[in-house]
């Protein structure tokens, strides 16, 4: 079946431009002209991905995203005319999966969409049983959750994929470029800020003290290392 994408933008010309190009890419596309309409369509249509403009009247993109995250984990790519890093961090903190700055080319947008959709695809090699790291931490690969001191914590798709890749290489230093390529895609290999943000998100969810981590360790100037939980003693 075709992947379904919802395009949310108050500018009709921008919606038509994106819609037409995504049609050519083979996606099923629907449109919403404001945040309220977008919320209704996410509930009714269950899109595979949402392209969400930030600068909209009444309910802006950030507010719309907050409401979406109250009931849906659908991947969201924010669209904005601003290149402000604070806006980008705010969007990611609220649960956005990526950020594209206007003006963008159809090729760039298509590449970003494919990368985000890859991240949410389940792996066929996942274990059915939770992986126990120690008495405080386990990973449930089926539910995409971590069990932290007995409490289940849901992970976003990118957080989950990043954690899995670190665990698969436990005890080894994984370079930043490798993590970005494996988790986000080769087109993201220079976006170290995104990697730092998601490492921080993960630490806040799994570490007792995120400022003094025991699981995800920083190897300065190189990358990150997940503690080798397989070693005894």
Secondary structure in CASP SS format (residue, H / E / C, confidence):
PFRMAT SS
TARGET T0000
AUTHOR 0000-0000-0000
METHOD secondary structure of the structure
MODEL  1
X C 1.00
X C 1.00
X C 1.00
X E 1.00
X E 1.00
X E 1.00
X E 1.00
X E 1.00
X C 1.00
X C 1.00
X C 1.00
X H 1.00
X H 1.00
X H 1.00
X H 1.00
X H 1.00
X H 1.00
X H 1.00
X H 1.00
X H 1.00
X H 1.00
X H 1.00
X H 1.00
X H 1.00
X C 1.00
X C 1.00
X C 1.00
X E 1.00
X E 1.00
X E 1.00
X E 1.00
X E 1.00
X C 1.00
X C 1.00
X H 1.00
X H 1.00
X H 1.00
X H 1.00
X H 1.00
X H 1.00
X H 1.00
X H 1.00
X H 1.00
X H 1.00
X H 1.00
X C 1.00
X C 1.00
X C 1.00
X E 1.00
X E 1.00
X E 1.00
X E 1.00
X E 1.00
X C 1.00
X C 1.00
X C 1.00
X C 1.00
X C 1.00
X C 1.00
X C 1.00
X H 1.00
X H 1.00
X H 1.00
X H 1.00
X H 1.00
X H 1.00
X H 1.00
X H 1.00
X C 1.00
X C 1.00
X C 1.00
X C 1.00
X C 1.00
X C 1.00
X E 1.00
X E 1.00
X E 1.00
X E 1.00
X E 1.00
X E 1.00
X C 1.00
X C 1.00
X C 1.00
X C 1.00
X H 1.00
X H 1.00
X H 1.00
X H 1.00
X H 1.00
X H 1.00
X H 1.00
X H 1.00
X H 1.00
X C 1.00
X C 1.00
X C 1.00
X C 1.00
X E 1.00
X E 1.00
X E 1.00
X E 1.00
X C 1.00
X C 1.00
X C 1.00
X C 1.00
X H 1.00
X H 1.00
X H 1.00
X H 1.00
X H 1.00
X H 1.00
X H 1.00
X H 1.00
X H 1.00
X H 1.00
X H 1.00
X H 1.00
X H 1.00
X H 1.00
X H 1.00
X C 1.00
X C 1.00
X C 1.00
X C 1.00
X C 1.00
X C 1.00
X C 1.00
X C 1.00
X C 1.00
X C 1.00
X E 1.00
X E 1.00
X E 1.00
X E 1.00
X C 1.00
X C 1.00
X E 1.00
X E 1.00
X E 1.00
X E 1.00
X C 1.00
X C 1.00
X C 1.00
X C 1.00
X E 1.00
X E 1.00
X E 1.00
X E 1.00
X C 1.00
X C 1.00
X E 1.00
X E 1.00
X E 1.00
X E 1.00
X C 1.00
X C 1.00
X H 1.00
X H 1.00
X H 1.00
X H 1.00
X H 1.00
X H 1.00
X H 1.00
X H 1.00
X H 1.00
X H 1.00
X H 1.00
X H 1.00
X C 1.00
X C 1.00
X C 1.00
X C 1.00
X E 1.00
X E 1.00
X E 1.00
X H 1.00
X H 1.00
X H 1.00
X H 1.00
X H 1.00
X H 1.00
X H 1.00
X H 1.00
X H 1.00
X C 1.00
X H 1.00
X H 1.00
X H 1.00
X C 1.00
X C 1.00
X C 1.00
X H 1.00
X H 1.00
X H 1.00
X H 1.00
X H 1.00
X H 1.00
X H 1.00
X H 1.00
X H 1.00
X H 1.00
X H 1.00
X H 1.00
X H 1.00
X H 1.00
X H 1.00
X C 1.00
X C 1.00
X C 1.00
X C 1.00
X C 1.00
X C 1.00
X C 1.00
X C 1.00
X C 1.00
X E 1.00
X E 1.00
X E 1.00
X E 1.00
X C 1.00
X C 1.00
X C 1.00
X E 1.00
X E 1.00
X E 1.00
X E 1.00
X C 1.00
X C 1.00
X C 1.00
X C 1.00
X C 1.00
X C 1.00
X C 1.00
END
